[in-house]
């Protein structure tokens, strides 16, 4: 794995009644997350906020690609959700628990994100689908890791489509294109032949 900044993943499937629900495509969100993992896993440290729908995808991809999960990814959890942690999150020592703000979920998540984005240098962050939390992570990254390249993928819809319109230096062709692997290799500046960290 090349020693460069980490790459952050912010992704979720919007829920009914939440921001982003009216525009998302669940098949394209899944496709984009799988493409992201294919490009990044074992080549950069992959960091995310313990989103329970994403963890199994990354875990399975690491197994399939022969990449050591425990040293290739790092996830953050707020202790506010301690009783809801997916079992796979607890299996390895590659996660960081950030103390909650008692009785306040929003403040607890804000504390976790501030810690997550200040702990290490980031070279990029990719946003896929998402609801209000993806907006919050986008804003927290801009504040705490201003050097990171921000890459919202618009085609899967959700909040990431709104965020794409805020980034002026991304190719307009991305609005409708679904060849996510191509765009991620190009925008993250990762060579497809770059070797992965293997078990």
C-alpha positions in Angstrom: 0.0 0.0 0.0 1.5 3.4 -1.0 2.0 5.7 1.9 -0.2 8.6 1.0 -3.1 10.3 2.7 -6.2 8.2 3.6 -9.3 8.1 1.4 -12.6 8.6 3.2 -15.9 7.0 2.1 -19.2 8.7 3.0 -22.1 6.6 1.7 -25.6 5.5 2.7 -28.9 4.6 1.2 -31.6 7.3 1.9 -34.6 6.3 4.0 -38.2 7.3 3.2 -38.9 10.9 4.2 -35.2 11.8 4.5 -33.3 14.2 2.3 -32.0 12.5 -0.8 -34.8 9.8 -0.9 -36.6 11.4 -3.8 -33.6 11.0 -6.2 -31.6 7.9 -5.2 -31.1 4.7 -7.1 -30.2 1.8 -4.8 -28.7 -0.3 -7.6 -26.3 2.6 -8.6 -25.4 3.3 -4.9 -24.4 -0.3 -4.5 -22.5 -0.3 -7.8 -20.6 2.9 -6.9 -19.7 1.6 -3.4 -18.4 -1.7 -5.0 -16.4 0.3 -7.5 -14.9 2.5 -4.8 -13.8 -0.5 -2.8 -12.3 -2.1 -5.9 -10.2 1.0 -6.6 -9.1 1.9 -3.1 -8.9 -1.2 -0.9 -5.4 -2.2 -0.1 -4.0 0.7 -2.1 -4.8 3.6 0.4 -6.0 3.5 3.9 -9.8 3.4 3.6 -11.6 5.3 6.4 -15.3 5.5 7.1 -17.8 6.3 9.9 -18.9 2.7 10.6 -22.1 3.0 8.5 -23.7 -0.4 9.1 -24.9 -1.0 5.5 -21.4 -0.3 4.2 -19.3 -2.4 6.6 -20.3 -5.8 5.1 -19.5 -4.7 1.6 -16.0 -3.7 2.6 -15.5 -6.8 4.7 -16.5 -9.1 1.9 -14.4 -7.3 -0.7 -11.3 -7.6 1.5 -11.9 -11.3 1.8 -12.4 -11.7 -2.0 -9.4 -9.6 -2.9 -7.1 -11.2 -0.3 -6.5 -7.8 1.4 -5.9 -7.7 5.2 -9.0 -6.0 6.5 -7.5 -5.2 9.8 -4.6 -3.1 8.3 -6.3 -1.7 5.2 -9.4 -0.1 6.7 -10.1 2.0 9.7 -13.6 2.8 11.0 -14.8 5.2 13.6 -17.8 4.7 15.9 -19.5 7.0 18.4 -20.1 5.3 21.7 -23.6 6.8 21.5 -24.4 3.8 19.3 -22.4 1.2 21.3 -25.4 -1.2 21.6 -25.9 -1.1 17.8 -22.3 -1.9 16.5 -22.3 -4.6 13.8 -20.5 -7.7 15.0 -17.9 -7.5 12.3 -16.8 -4.1 13.6 -15.7 -5.6 16.9 -13.8 -8.5 15.4 -10.6 -6.6 14.7 -8.7 -3.8 16.4 -9.1 -1.5 13.4 -11.7 0.8 14.8 -11.8 3.9 17.0 -14.5 4.6 19.5 -15.1 8.3 20.2 -16.9 9.1 23.5 -20.5 10.3 23.1 -22.0 13.6 24.3 -24.4 12.1 26.7 -28.0 12.2 25.5 -27.2 14.1 22.3 -26.9 12.1 19.1 -26.1 15.1 16.8 -23.4 16.4 19.0 -21.9 12.9 19.5 -21.7 12.4 15.7 -20.2 15.9 15.3 -17.5 15.0 17.9 -16.7 11.7 16.1 -16.4 13.4 12.7 -14.1 16.1 14.1 -11.9 13.5 15.6 -12.0 11.3 12.5 -10.9 14.1 10.2 -8.2 15.5 12.4 -6.6 12.2 13.3 -4.7 11.8 10.0 -4.1 13.4 6.6 -6.6 12.7 3.9 -5.9 13.0 0.2 -9.5 12.5 -0.9 -13.1 11.8 0.1 -15.8 10.1 -2.0 -19.5 10.7 -1.4 -22.2 8.2 -2.6 -25.9 8.5 -2.2 -26.6 9.6 1.3 -28.9 11.7 3.5 -28.3 14.5 6.0 -25.2 12.7 7.5 -23.4 12.8 4.2 -23.9 16.6 4.1 -22.6 16.8 7.7 -19.5 14.8 6.7 -18.9 16.9 3.6 -19.0 20.1 5.8 -16.8 18.6 8.5 -14.2 17.5 6.0 -14.0 20.9 4.4 -13.5 22.4 7.9 -11.1 19.8 9.4 -9.2 18.4 6.3 -9.2 21.3 3.8 -6.6 19.7 1.6 -8.7 16.7 0.8 -10.1 16.4 -2.7 -13.9 16.1 -2.5 -15.6 13.7 -5.0 -19.4 13.4 -4.8 -20.7 10.9 -7.4 -23.9 12.4 -8.8 -25.4 9.5 -10.8 -26.5 7.4 -7.8 -28.6 10.3 -6.6 -29.2 11.1 -3.0 -27.4 14.0 -1.3 -24.2 13.3 -3.3 -26.0 14.6 -6.4 -26.5 18.0 -4.6 -22.9 18.1 -3.4 -21.6 17.4 -7.0 -23.1 20.8 -8.0 -21.0 22.5 -5.3 -17.7 21.2 -6.7 -16.7 23.3 -9.7 -13.6 21.3 -10.9 -15.3 17.9 -11.6 -16.1 16.8 -15.1 -19.7 17.6 -16.1 -19.9 14.2 -17.9 -20.1 12.6 -14.5 -23.7 13.8 -14.0 -25.1 10.8 -15.9 -22.2 8.4 -16.3 -22.2 5.2 -14.3 -18.8 3.9 -15.2 -17.7 4.6 -11.6 -14.5 2.5 -11.6 -13.2 4.6 -14.5 -14.0 7.9 -12.8 -12.6 6.8 -9.4 -9.2 5.6 -10.8 -8.9 8.9 -12.7 -10.0 11.3 -10.0 -8.2 9.5 -7.1 -5.1 9.3 -9.3 -4.7 5.5 -8.6 -3.1 3.4 -11.3 -5.1 0.2 -11.9 -1.9 -1.8 -12.0 -0.8 -0.5 -8.5 -0.4 -3.5 -6.3 -2.5 -4.0 -3.2 -1.4 -4.8 0.3 -2.1 -8.5 0.5 -2.4 -11.0 3.3 
